[in-house]
Amino acid sequence: MTDSRLGILALIVIILIFLYPKECGDTGTAIDTVYKDCNCLGLKLGSGMVGYEEFSCYGACLECSCYKVEIESSQAATVDVPCE
């Protein structure tokens, strides 16, 4: 009986750690600001203001990529940059 309770407790702890929200990137439209975008294995939710949004991952954050917005010929374009 003690082993089953310990197993259930361990399962609850693992689920809570997996589902604890983790920072998983941000996005926006400001020029020369580096933004980060991550893939999420789970639920990815955003919160923020108009023009800027932060993302949280309820699960596991996978590979990330970084980019910035640049103006070229009066049009905005995203340029991939290395993540720091």
PyMOL Python script that loads the backbone (N, CA, C, O; Angstrom):
from pymol import cmd

cmd.read_pdbstr("""\
ATOM      1  N   MET A   1       0.818  -1.187   0.000  1.00  0.00           N
ATOM      2  CA  MET A   1       0.000   0.000   0.000  1.00  0.00           C
ATOM      3  C   MET A   1       0.865   1.255   0.000  1.00  0.00           C
ATOM      4  O   MET A   1       0.515   2.248  -0.638  1.00  0.00           O
ATOM      5  N   THR A   2       1.979   1.220   0.702  1.00  0.00           N
ATOM      6  CA  THR A   2       2.881   2.372   0.744  1.00  0.00           C
ATOM      7  C   THR A   2       3.547   2.573  -0.610  1.00  0.00           C
ATOM      8  O   THR A   2       3.758   3.711  -1.027  1.00  0.00           O
ATOM      9  N   ASP A   3       3.887   1.477  -1.311  1.00  0.00           N
ATOM     10  CA  ASP A   3       4.518   1.583  -2.621  1.00  0.00           C
ATOM     11  C   ASP A   3       3.590   2.241  -3.638  1.00  0.00           C
ATOM     12  O   ASP A   3       4.045   3.035  -4.462  1.00  0.00           O
ATOM     13  N   SER A   4       2.299   1.924  -3.594  1.00  0.00           N
ATOM     14  CA  SER A   4       1.371   2.536  -4.545  1.00  0.00           C
ATOM     15  C   SER A   4       1.199   4.026  -4.250  1.00  0.00           C
ATOM     16  O   SER A   4       1.078   4.822  -5.181  1.00  0.00           O
ATOM     17  N   ARG A   5       1.185   4.413  -2.990  1.00  0.00           N
ATOM     18  CA  ARG A   5       1.077   5.837  -2.645  1.00  0.00           C
ATOM     19  C   ARG A   5       2.337   6.586  -3.074  1.00  0.00           C
ATOM     20  O   ARG A   5       2.256   7.714  -3.560  1.00  0.00           O
ATOM     21  N   LEU A   6       3.490   5.967  -2.896  1.00  0.00           N
ATOM     22  CA  LEU A   6       4.747   6.585  -3.309  1.00  0.00           C
ATOM     23  C   LEU A   6       4.796   6.727  -4.828  1.00  0.00           C
ATOM     24  O   LEU A   6       5.269   7.739  -5.345  1.00  0.00           O
ATOM     25  N   GLY A   7       4.311   5.723  -5.537  1.00  0.00           N
ATOM     26  CA  GLY A   7       4.259   5.777  -6.999  1.00  0.00           C
ATOM     27  C   GLY A   7       3.323   6.872  -7.493  1.00  0.00           C
ATOM     28  O   GLY A   7       3.650   7.591  -8.437  1.00  0.00           O
ATOM     29  N   ILE A   8       2.170   6.999  -6.864  1.00  0.00           N
ATOM     30  CA  ILE A   8       1.220   8.046  -7.237  1.00  0.00           C
ATOM     31  C   ILE A   8       1.799   9.420  -6.944  1.00  0.00           C
ATOM     32  O   ILE A   8       1.638  10.340  -7.746  1.00  0.00           O
ATOM     33  N   LEU A   9       2.469   9.574  -5.810  1.00  0.00           N
ATOM     34  CA  LEU A   9       3.099  10.845  -5.460  1.00  0.00           C
ATOM     35  C   LEU A   9       4.194  11.201  -6.468  1.00  0.00           C
ATOM     36  O   LEU A   9       4.302  12.356  -6.882  1.00  0.00           O
ATOM     37  N   ALA A  10       4.998  10.227  -6.861  1.00  0.00           N
ATOM     38  CA  ALA A  10       6.045  10.470  -7.854  1.00  0.00           C
ATOM     39  C   ALA A  10       5.437  10.861  -9.200  1.00  0.00           C
ATOM     40  O   ALA A  10       5.965  11.744  -9.876  1.00  0.00           O
ATOM     41  N   LEU A  11       4.346  10.226  -9.597  1.00  0.00           N
ATOM     42  CA  LEU A  11       3.666  10.554 -10.841  1.00  0.00           C
ATOM     43  C   LEU A  11       3.107  11.978 -10.798  1.00  0.00           C
ATOM     44  O   LEU A  11       3.205  12.707 -11.785  1.00  0.00           O
ATOM     45  N   ILE A  12       2.530  12.376  -9.679  1.00  0.00           N
ATOM     46  CA  ILE A  12       2.001  13.739  -9.529  1.00  0.00           C
ATOM     47  C   ILE A  12       3.127  14.763  -9.626  1.00  0.00           C
ATOM     48  O   ILE A  12       2.969  15.797 -10.274  1.00  0.00           O
ATOM     49  N   VAL A  13       4.256  14.485  -8.991  1.00  0.00           N
ATOM     50  CA  VAL A  13       5.397  15.411  -9.048  1.00  0.00           C
ATOM     51  C   VAL A  13       5.908  15.540 -10.478  1.00  0.00           C
ATOM     52  O   VAL A  13       6.200  16.648 -10.928  1.00  0.00           O
ATOM     53  N   ILE A  14       6.019  14.440 -11.192  1.00  0.00           N
ATOM     54  CA  ILE A  14       6.488  14.466 -12.580  1.00  0.00           C
ATOM     55  C   ILE A  14       5.513  15.252 -13.454  1.00  0.00           C
ATOM     56  O   ILE A  14       5.943  16.045 -14.292  1.00  0.00           O
ATOM     57  N   ILE A  15       4.230  15.049 -13.275  1.00  0.00           N
ATOM     58  CA  ILE A  15       3.223  15.782 -14.056  1.00  0.00           C
ATOM     59  C   ILE A  15       3.290  17.272 -13.754  1.00  0.00           C
ATOM     60  O   ILE A  15       3.201  18.089 -14.670  1.00  0.00           O
ATOM     61  N   LEU A  16       3.445  17.638 -12.489  1.00  0.00           N
ATOM     62  CA  LEU A  16       3.527  19.051 -12.123  1.00  0.00           C
ATOM     63  C   LEU A  16       4.771  19.710 -12.707  1.00  0.00           C
ATOM     64  O   LEU A  16       4.707  20.849 -13.170  1.00  0.00           O
ATOM     65  N   ILE A  17       5.897  19.011 -12.690  1.00  0.00           N
ATOM     66  CA  ILE A  17       7.121  19.571 -13.278  1.00  0.00           C
ATOM     67  C   ILE A  17       6.947  19.733 -14.780  1.00  0.00           C
ATOM     68  O   ILE A  17       7.368  20.746 -15.337  1.00  0.00           O
ATOM     69  N   PHE A  18       6.339  18.764 -15.446  1.00  0.00           N
ATOM     70  CA  PHE A  18       6.132  18.832 -16.887  1.00  0.00           C
ATOM     71  C   PHE A  18       5.172  19.951 -17.250  1.00  0.00           C
ATOM     72  O   PHE A  18       5.375  20.637 -18.252  1.00  0.00           O
ATOM     73  N   LEU A  19       4.130  20.146 -16.454  1.00  0.00           N
ATOM     74  CA  LEU A  19       3.115  21.136 -16.779  1.00  0.00           C
ATOM     75  C   LEU A  19       3.388  22.520 -16.204  1.00  0.00           C
ATOM     76  O   LEU A  19       2.602  23.437 -16.439  1.00  0.00           O
ATOM     77  N   TYR A  20       4.476  22.702 -15.460  1.00  0.00           N
ATOM     78  CA  TYR A  20       4.808  24.029 -14.943  1.00  0.00           C
ATOM     79  C   TYR A  20       5.175  24.926 -16.129  1.00  0.00           C
ATOM     80  O   TYR A  20       5.977  24.522 -16.971  1.00  0.00           O
ATOM     81  N   PRO A  21       4.609  26.128 -16.214  1.00  0.00           N
ATOM     82  CA  PRO A  21       4.878  26.978 -17.389  1.00  0.00           C
ATOM     83  C   PRO A  21       6.335  27.420 -17.470  1.00  0.00           C
ATOM     84  O   PRO A  21       6.926  27.858 -16.482  1.00  0.00           O
ATOM     85  N   LYS A  22       6.899  27.296 -18.669  1.00  0.00           N
ATOM     86  CA  LYS A  22       8.275  27.704 -18.927  1.00  0.00           C
ATOM     87  C   LYS A  22       8.272  28.779 -20.007  1.00  0.00           C
ATOM     88  O   LYS A  22       7.436  28.755 -20.911  1.00  0.00           O
ATOM     89  N   GLU A  23       9.210  29.725 -19.914  1.00  0.00           N
ATOM     90  CA  GLU A  23       9.319  30.758 -20.935  1.00  0.00           C
ATOM     91  C   GLU A  23       9.693  30.096 -22.254  1.00  0.00           C
ATOM     92  O   GLU A  23      10.636  29.309 -22.320  1.00  0.00           O
ATOM     93  N   CYS A  24       8.948  30.421 -23.294  1.00  0.00           N
ATOM     94  CA  CYS A  24       9.173  29.746 -24.575  1.00  0.00           C
ATOM     95  C   CYS A  24       9.170  30.743 -25.727  1.00  0.00           C
ATOM     96  O   CYS A  24       8.612  30.465 -26.789  1.00  0.00           O
ATOM     97  N   GLY A  25       9.784  31.887 -25.525  1.00  0.00           N
ATOM     98  CA  GLY A  25       9.952  32.816 -26.627  1.00  0.00           C
ATOM     99  C   GLY A  25       9.094  34.060 -26.522  1.00  0.00           C
ATOM    100  O   GLY A  25       8.261  34.200 -25.626  1.00  0.00           O
ATOM    101  N   ASP A  26       9.326  34.956 -27.467  1.00  0.00           N
ATOM    102  CA  ASP A  26       8.569  36.190 -27.565  1.00  0.00           C
ATOM    103  C   ASP A  26       8.587  36.639 -29.018  1.00  0.00           C
ATOM    104  O   ASP A  26       9.414  36.190 -29.812  1.00  0.00           O
ATOM    105  N   THR A  27       7.667  37.526 -29.350  1.00  0.00           N
ATOM    106  CA  THR A  27       7.587  38.026 -30.711  1.00  0.00           C
ATOM    107  C   THR A  27       7.111  39.466 -30.686  1.00  0.00           C
ATOM    108  O   THR A  27       6.469  39.904 -29.732  1.00  0.00           O
ATOM    109  N   GLY A  28       7.428  40.191 -31.733  1.00  0.00           N
ATOM    110  CA  GLY A  28       7.004  41.577 -31.801  1.00  0.00           C
ATOM    111  C   GLY A  28       7.343  42.180 -33.143  1.00  0.00           C
ATOM    112  O   GLY A  28       7.704  41.483 -34.091  1.00  0.00           O
ATOM    113  N   THR A  29       7.218  43.500 -33.203  1.00  0.00           N
ATOM    114  CA  THR A  29       7.447  44.198 -34.465  1.00  0.00           C
ATOM    115  C   THR A  29       8.497  45.296 -34.352  1.00  0.00           C
ATOM    116  O   THR A  29       8.730  46.008 -35.328  1.00  0.00           O
ATOM    117  N   ALA A  30       9.137  45.459 -33.203  1.00  0.00           N
ATOM    118  CA  ALA A  30      10.154  46.502 -33.048  1.00  0.00           C
ATOM    119  C   ALA A  30      11.376  46.183 -33.907  1.00  0.00           C
ATOM    120  O   ALA A  30      11.759  45.022 -34.052  1.00  0.00           O
ATOM    121  N   ILE A  31      11.977  47.213 -34.468  1.00  0.00           N
ATOM    122  CA  ILE A  31      13.136  47.052 -35.352  1.00  0.00           C
ATOM    123  C   ILE A  31      14.393  46.880 -34.508  1.00  0.00           C
ATOM    124  O   ILE A  31      14.540  47.520 -33.466  1.00  0.00           O
ATOM    125  N   ASP A  32      15.295  46.020 -34.957  1.00  0.00           N
ATOM    126  CA  ASP A  32      16.594  45.749 -34.324  1.00  0.00           C
ATOM    127  C   ASP A  32      16.478  45.180 -32.915  1.00  0.00           C
ATOM    128  O   ASP A  32      17.392  45.355 -32.110  1.00  0.00           O
ATOM    129  N   THR A  33      15.409  44.523 -32.609  1.00  0.00           N
ATOM    130  CA  THR A  33      15.245  43.800 -31.351  1.00  0.00           C
ATOM    131  C   THR A  33      15.226  42.314 -31.678  1.00  0.00           C
ATOM    132  O   THR A  33      14.527  41.893 -32.599  1.00  0.00           O
ATOM    133  N   VAL A  34      15.983  41.518 -30.938  1.00  0.00           N
ATOM    134  CA  VAL A  34      16.051  40.082 -31.200  1.00  0.00           C
ATOM    135  C   VAL A  34      14.901  39.388 -30.469  1.00  0.00           C
ATOM    136  O   VAL A  34      14.715  39.566 -29.266  1.00  0.00           O
ATOM    137  N   TYR A  35      14.149  38.607 -31.207  1.00  0.00           N
ATOM    138  CA  TYR A  35      13.035  37.837 -30.667  1.00  0.00           C
ATOM    139  C   TYR A  35      13.370  36.348 -30.740  1.00  0.00           C
ATOM    140  O   TYR A  35      14.182  35.920 -31.560  1.00  0.00           O
ATOM    141  N   LYS A  36      12.739  35.583 -29.884  1.00  0.00           N
ATOM    142  CA  LYS A  36      13.006  34.154 -29.780  1.00  0.00           C
ATOM    143  C   LYS A  36      11.712  33.388 -30.010  1.00  0.00           C
ATOM    144  O   LYS A  36      10.669  33.745 -29.461  1.00  0.00           O
ATOM    145  N   ASP A  37      11.775  32.343 -30.813  1.00  0.00           N
ATOM    146  CA  ASP A  37      10.621  31.500 -31.069  1.00  0.00           C
ATOM    147  C   ASP A  37      11.007  30.057 -30.783  1.00  0.00           C
ATOM    148  O   ASP A  37      11.991  29.557 -31.328  1.00  0.00           O
ATOM    149  N   CYS A  38      10.245  29.390 -29.940  1.00  0.00           N
ATOM    150  CA  CYS A  38      10.527  28.000 -29.578  1.00  0.00           C
ATOM    151  C   CYS A  38       9.344  27.118 -29.922  1.00  0.00           C
ATOM    152  O   CYS A  38       8.193  27.552 -29.869  1.00  0.00           O
ATOM    153  N   ASN A  39       9.634  25.889 -30.270  1.00  0.00           N
ATOM    154  CA  ASN A  39       8.586  24.893 -30.448  1.00  0.00           C
ATOM    155  C   ASN A  39       8.273  24.296 -29.093  1.00  0.00           C
ATOM    156  O   ASN A  39       9.167  24.116 -28.266  1.00  0.00           O
ATOM    157  N   CYS A  40       7.016  23.990 -28.863  1.00  0.00           N
ATOM    158  CA  CYS A  40       6.567  23.487 -27.571  1.00  0.00           C
ATOM    159  C   CYS A  40       5.900  22.128 -27.755  1.00  0.00           C
ATOM    160  O   CYS A  40       5.012  21.971 -28.592  1.00  0.00           O
ATOM    161  N   LEU A  41       6.331  21.159 -26.975  1.00  0.00           N
ATOM    162  CA  LEU A  41       5.669  19.862 -26.930  1.00  0.00           C
ATOM    163  C   LEU A  41       4.683  19.952 -25.775  1.00  0.00           C
ATOM    164  O   LEU A  41       5.026  19.664 -24.628  1.00  0.00           O
ATOM    165  N   GLY A  42       3.484  20.345 -26.081  1.00  0.00           N
ATOM    166  CA  GLY A  42       2.464  20.596 -25.069  1.00  0.00           C
ATOM    167  C   GLY A  42       1.615  21.770 -25.494  1.00  0.00           C
ATOM    168  O   GLY A  42       1.277  21.898 -26.671  1.00  0.00           O
ATOM    169  N   LEU A  43       1.266  22.626 -24.557  1.00  0.00           N
ATOM    170  CA  LEU A  43       0.397  23.762 -24.817  1.00  0.00           C
ATOM    171  C   LEU A  43       1.212  25.051 -24.773  1.00  0.00           C
ATOM    172  O   LEU A  43       1.883  25.325 -23.779  1.00  0.00           O
ATOM    173  N   LYS A  44       1.158  25.847 -25.846  1.00  0.00           N
ATOM    174  CA  LYS A  44       1.891  27.110 -25.933  1.00  0.00           C
ATOM    175  C   LYS A  44       0.879  28.248 -25.903  1.00  0.00           C
ATOM    176  O   LYS A  44       0.024  28.351 -26.782  1.00  0.00           O
ATOM    177  N   LEU A  45       0.980  29.106 -24.881  1.00  0.00           N
ATOM    178  CA  LEU A  45       0.047  30.208 -24.720  1.00  0.00           C
ATOM    179  C   LEU A  45       0.795  31.530 -24.739  1.00  0.00           C
ATOM    180  O   LEU A  45       1.902  31.634 -24.210  1.00  0.00           O
ATOM    181  N   GLY A  46       0.194  32.530 -25.344  1.00  0.00           N
ATOM    182  CA  GLY A  46       0.805  33.844 -25.420  1.00  0.00           C
ATOM    183  C   GLY A  46       0.051  34.866 -24.589  1.00  0.00           C
ATOM    184  O   GLY A  46      -1.162  34.774 -24.401  1.00  0.00           O
ATOM    185  N   SER A  47       0.796  35.838 -24.100  1.00  0.00           N
ATOM    186  CA  SER A  47       0.183  36.951 -23.386  1.00  0.00           C
ATOM    187  C   SER A  47       1.025  38.189 -23.633  1.00  0.00           C
ATOM    188  O   SER A  47       2.252  38.107 -23.697  1.00  0.00           O
ATOM    189  N   GLY A  48       0.388  39.312 -23.770  1.00  0.00           N
ATOM    190  CA  GLY A  48       1.149  40.525 -23.994  1.00  0.00           C
ATOM    191  C   GLY A  48       0.296  41.646 -24.532  1.00  0.00           C
ATOM    192  O   GLY A  48      -0.933  41.610 -24.477  1.00  0.00           O
ATOM    193  N   MET A  49       0.981  42.640 -25.051  1.00  0.00           N
ATOM    194  CA  MET A  49       0.329  43.821 -25.593  1.00  0.00           C
ATOM    195  C   MET A  49       0.345  43.760 -27.118  1.00  0.00           C
ATOM    196  O   MET A  49       0.915  42.847 -27.716  1.00  0.00           O
ATOM    197  N   VAL A  50      -0.291  44.750 -27.725  1.00  0.00           N
ATOM    198  CA  VAL A  50      -0.285  44.848 -29.176  1.00  0.00           C
ATOM    199  C   VAL A  50       1.144  45.144 -29.620  1.00  0.00           C
ATOM    200  O   VAL A  50       1.762  46.084 -29.120  1.00  0.00           O
ATOM    201  N   GLY A  51       1.667  44.368 -30.537  1.00  0.00           N
ATOM    202  CA  GLY A  51       3.019  44.569 -31.038  1.00  0.00           C
ATOM    203  C   GLY A  51       4.082  43.785 -30.299  1.00  0.00           C
ATOM    204  O   GLY A  51       5.227  43.735 -30.749  1.00  0.00           O
ATOM    205  N   TYR A  52       3.737  43.168 -29.173  1.00  0.00           N
ATOM    206  CA  TYR A  52       4.699  42.353 -28.423  1.00  0.00           C
ATOM    207  C   TYR A  52       3.940  41.261 -27.684  1.00  0.00           C
ATOM    208  O   TYR A  52       2.896  41.513 -27.083  1.00  0.00           O
ATOM    209  N   GLU A  53       4.464  40.067 -27.734  1.00  0.00           N
ATOM    210  CA  GLU A  53       3.805  38.950 -27.065  1.00  0.00           C
ATOM    211  C   GLU A  53       4.853  37.993 -26.508  1.00  0.00           C
ATOM    212  O   GLU A  53       5.819  37.658 -27.194  1.00  0.00           O
ATOM    213  N   GLU A  54       4.664  37.553 -25.267  1.00  0.00           N
ATOM    214  CA  GLU A  54       5.519  36.546 -24.644  1.00  0.00           C
ATOM    215  C   GLU A  54       4.766  35.220 -24.637  1.00  0.00           C
ATOM    216  O   GLU A  54       3.545  35.189 -24.484  1.00  0.00           O
ATOM    217  N   PHE A  55       5.505  34.131 -24.804  1.00  0.00           N
ATOM    218  CA  PHE A  55       4.892  32.813 -24.843  1.00  0.00           C
ATOM    219  C   PHE A  55       5.371  31.964 -23.667  1.00  0.00           C
ATOM    220  O   PHE A  55       6.534  32.020 -23.267  1.00  0.00           O
ATOM    221  N   SER A  56       4.453  31.188 -23.135  1.00  0.00           N
ATOM    222  CA  SER A  56       4.761  30.205 -22.099  1.00  0.00           C
ATOM    223  C   SER A  56       4.416  28.828 -22.635  1.00  0.00           C
ATOM    224  O   SER A  56       3.448  28.667 -23.378  1.00  0.00           O
ATOM    225  N   CYS A  57       5.206  27.843 -22.259  1.00  0.00           N
ATOM    226  CA  CYS A  57       4.993  26.468 -22.689  1.00  0.00           C
ATOM    227  C   CYS A  57       4.614  25.623 -21.483  1.00  0.00           C
ATOM    228  O   CYS A  57       5.368  25.539 -20.513  1.00  0.00           O
ATOM    229  N   TYR A  58       3.457  25.005 -21.545  1.00  0.00           N
ATOM    230  CA  TYR A  58       3.033  24.052 -20.525  1.00  0.00           C
ATOM    231  C   TYR A  58       3.358  22.672 -21.087  1.00  0.00           C
ATOM    232  O   TYR A  58       2.507  22.021 -21.692  1.00  0.00           O
ATOM    233  N   GLY A  59       4.569  22.244 -20.885  1.00  0.00           N
ATOM    234  CA  GLY A  59       5.082  21.007 -21.451  1.00  0.00           C
ATOM    235  C   GLY A  59       6.585  21.107 -21.551  1.00  0.00           C
ATOM    236  O   GLY A  59       7.246  21.535 -20.605  1.00  0.00           O
ATOM    237  N   ALA A  60       7.128  20.719 -22.678  1.00  0.00           N
ATOM    238  CA  ALA A  60       8.584  20.762 -22.886  1.00  0.00           C
ATOM    239  C   ALA A  60       8.912  21.688 -24.053  1.00  0.00           C
ATOM    240  O   ALA A  60       8.362  21.543 -25.145  1.00  0.00           O
ATOM    241  N   CYS A  61       9.817  22.642 -23.812  1.00  0.00           N
ATOM    242  CA  CYS A  61      10.303  23.515 -24.886  1.00  0.00           C
ATOM    243  C   CYS A  61      11.315  22.732 -25.719  1.00  0.00           C
ATOM    244  O   CYS A  61      12.239  22.116 -25.188  1.00  0.00           O
ATOM    245  N   LEU A  62      11.121  22.770 -27.011  1.00  0.00           N
ATOM    246  CA  LEU A  62      12.035  22.085 -27.917  1.00  0.00           C
ATOM    247  C   LEU A  62      12.951  23.116 -28.561  1.00  0.00           C
ATOM    248  O   LEU A  62      13.244  24.140 -27.945  1.00  0.00           O
ATOM    249  N   GLU A  63      13.399  22.878 -29.756  1.00  0.00           N
ATOM    250  CA  GLU A  63      14.367  23.752 -30.406  1.00  0.00           C
ATOM    251  C   GLU A  63      13.867  25.188 -30.509  1.00  0.00           C
ATOM    252  O   GLU A  63      12.675  25.438 -30.687  1.00  0.00           O
ATOM    253  N   CYS A  64      14.808  26.129 -30.392  1.00  0.00           N
ATOM    254  CA  CYS A  64      14.499  27.554 -30.453  1.00  0.00           C
ATOM    255  C   CYS A  64      15.239  28.195 -31.622  1.00  0.00           C
ATOM    256  O   CYS A  64      16.320  27.750 -32.008  1.00  0.00           O
ATOM    257  N   SER A  65      14.646  29.239 -32.173  1.00  0.00           N
ATOM    258  CA  SER A  65      15.302  30.039 -33.202  1.00  0.00           C
ATOM    259  C   SER A  65      15.111  31.507 -32.845  1.00  0.00           C
ATOM    260  O   SER A  65      14.139  31.871 -32.183  1.00  0.00           O
ATOM    261  N   CYS A  66      16.040  32.346 -33.284  1.00  0.00           N
ATOM    262  CA  CYS A  66      15.980  33.774 -32.992  1.00  0.00           C
ATOM    263  C   CYS A  66      15.938  34.556 -34.300  1.00  0.00           C
ATOM    264  O   CYS A  66      16.490  34.126 -35.313  1.00  0.00           O
ATOM    265  N   TYR A  67      15.284  35.692 -34.263  1.00  0.00           N
ATOM    266  CA  TYR A  67      15.187  36.541 -35.445  1.00  0.00           C
ATOM    267  C   TYR A  67      15.028  37.993 -35.024  1.00  0.00           C
ATOM    268  O   TYR A  67      14.740  38.286 -33.863  1.00  0.00           O
ATOM    269  N   LYS A  68      15.216  38.895 -35.973  1.00  0.00           N
ATOM    270  CA  LYS A  68      14.930  40.304 -35.740  1.00  0.00           C
ATOM    271  C   LYS A  68      14.255  40.867 -36.979  1.00  0.00           C
ATOM    272  O   LYS A  68      14.358  40.304 -38.069  1.00  0.00           O
ATOM    273  N   VAL A  69      13.565  41.981 -36.799  1.00  0.00           N
ATOM    274  CA  VAL A  69      12.829  42.622 -37.883  1.00  0.00           C
ATOM    275  C   VAL A  69      13.685  43.741 -38.453  1.00  0.00           C
ATOM    276  O   VAL A  69      14.197  44.575 -37.707  1.00  0.00           O
ATOM    277  N   GLU A  70      13.845  43.762 -39.781  1.00  0.00           N
ATOM    278  CA  GLU A  70      14.601  44.809 -40.452  1.00  0.00           C
ATOM    279  C   GLU A  70      13.752  45.406 -41.563  1.00  0.00           C
ATOM    280  O   GLU A  70      12.892  44.739 -42.139  1.00  0.00           O
ATOM    281  N   ILE A  71      14.010  46.673 -41.850  1.00  0.00           N
ATOM    282  CA  ILE A  71      13.308  47.352 -42.928  1.00  0.00           C
ATOM    283  C   ILE A  71      14.180  47.311 -44.182  1.00  0.00           C
ATOM    284  O   ILE A  71      15.328  47.755 -44.172  1.00  0.00           O
ATOM    285  N   GLU A  72      13.613  46.770 -45.262  1.00  0.00           N
ATOM    286  CA  GLU A  72      14.306  46.712 -46.542  1.00  0.00           C
ATOM    287  C   GLU A  72      13.349  47.189 -47.624  1.00  0.00           C
ATOM    288  O   GLU A  72      12.288  46.597 -47.819  1.00  0.00           O
ATOM    289  N   SER A  73      13.708  48.237 -48.315  1.00  0.00           N
ATOM    290  CA  SER A  73      12.883  48.792 -49.404  1.00  0.00           C
ATOM    291  C   SER A  73      11.467  49.101 -48.927  1.00  0.00           C
ATOM    292  O   SER A  73      10.486  48.751 -49.583  1.00  0.00           O
ATOM    293  N   SER A  74      11.380  49.753 -47.792  1.00  0.00           N
ATOM    294  CA  SER A  74      10.115  50.166 -47.156  1.00  0.00           C
ATOM    295  C   SER A  74       9.198  48.982 -46.811  1.00  0.00           C
ATOM    296  O   SER A  74       7.987  49.159 -46.679  1.00  0.00           O
ATOM    297  N   GLN A  75       9.765  47.788 -46.665  1.00  0.00           N
ATOM    298  CA  GLN A  75       9.014  46.615 -46.235  1.00  0.00           C
ATOM    299  C   GLN A  75       9.745  45.961 -45.072  1.00  0.00           C
ATOM    300  O   GLN A  75      10.974  45.879 -45.062  1.00  0.00           O
ATOM    301  N   ALA A  76       8.980  45.498 -44.100  1.00  0.00           N
ATOM    302  CA  ALA A  76       9.562  44.805 -42.950  1.00  0.00           C
ATOM    303  C   ALA A  76       9.850  43.357 -43.325  1.00  0.00           C
ATOM    304  O   ALA A  76       9.032  42.690 -43.959  1.00  0.00           O
ATOM    305  N   ALA A  77      11.024  42.884 -42.923  1.00  0.00           N
ATOM    306  CA  ALA A  77      11.413  41.497 -43.184  1.00  0.00           C
ATOM    307  C   ALA A  77      12.057  40.927 -41.928  1.00  0.00           C
ATOM    308  O   ALA A  77      12.746  41.639 -41.197  1.00  0.00           O
ATOM    309  N   THR A  78      11.832  39.651 -41.684  1.00  0.00           N
ATOM    310  CA  THR A  78      12.466  38.998 -40.545  1.00  0.00           C
ATOM    311  C   THR A  78      13.763  38.348 -41.009  1.00  0.00           C
ATOM    312  O   THR A  78      13.818  37.717 -42.065  1.00  0.00           O
ATOM    313  N   VAL A  79      14.805  38.515 -40.198  1.00  0.00           N
ATOM    314  CA  VAL A  79      16.131  37.972 -40.509  1.00  0.00           C
ATOM    315  C   VAL A  79      16.533  37.047 -39.378  1.00  0.00           C
ATOM    316  O   VAL A  79      16.504  37.447 -38.214  1.00  0.00           O
ATOM    317  N   ASP A  80      16.907  35.821 -39.696  1.00  0.00           N
ATOM    318  CA  ASP A  80      17.370  34.873 -38.678  1.00  0.00           C
ATOM    319  C   ASP A  80      18.723  35.327 -38.128  1.00  0.00           C
ATOM    320  O   ASP A  80      19.609  35.737 -38.877  1.00  0.00           O
ATOM    321  N   VAL A  81      18.860  35.243 -36.806  1.00  0.00           N
ATOM    322  CA  VAL A  81      20.115  35.584 -36.137  1.00  0.00           C
ATOM    323  C   VAL A  81      20.437  34.476 -35.154  1.00  0.00           C
ATOM    324  O   VAL A  81      19.535  33.741 -34.752  1.00  0.00           O
ATOM    325  N   PRO A  82      21.711  34.326 -34.747  1.00  0.00           N
ATOM    326  CA  PRO A  82      22.049  33.307 -33.749  1.00  0.00           C
ATOM    327  C   PRO A  82      21.473  33.667 -32.375  1.00  0.00           C
ATOM    328  O   PRO A  82      21.442  34.837 -31.991  1.00  0.00           O
ATOM    329  N   CYS A  83      21.032  32.674 -31.664  1.00  0.00           N
ATOM    330  CA  CYS A  83      20.516  32.879 -30.299  1.00  0.00           C
ATOM    331  C   CYS A  83      21.692  33.005 -29.341  1.00  0.00           C
ATOM    332  O   CYS A  83      22.703  32.318 -29.488  1.00  0.00           O
ATOM    333  N   GLU A  84      21.552  33.884 -28.365  1.00  0.00           N
ATOM    334  CA  GLU A  84      22.618  34.090 -27.376  1.00  0.00           C
ATOM    335  C   GLU A  84      22.424  33.202 -26.191  1.00  0.00           C
ATOM    336  O   GLU A  84      23.224  33.236 -25.256  1.00  0.00           O
TER     337      GLU A  84
END
""", "prot")
cmd.dss("prot")
cmd.show_as("cartoon", "prot")
cmd.util.cbc("prot")
cmd.orient("prot")
